[in-house]
């Protein structure tokens, strides 16, 4: 029975911590747009990319300026 004196306050503190974490996440917008990422995955990208277009995440060593320098060397 003495263990209940430890477990009950400990469980109440855990519930309070989880509740505060949930309230914090709701107030900071964590649950604002649940469907947006799912729609962006299947959205059609109408932009046309040419063969010499830069990749979206091109490192600095592969930019068009550096590529033209490499071609001229």
HELIX and SHEET records of a PDB file:
HELIX    1   1 UNK A    4  UNK A   27  1                                  24    
HELIX    2   2 UNK A   36  UNK A   42  1                                   7    
HELIX    3   3 UNK A   60  UNK A   62  5                                   3    
HELIX    4   4 UNK A   64  UNK A   72  1                                   9    
END                                                                             
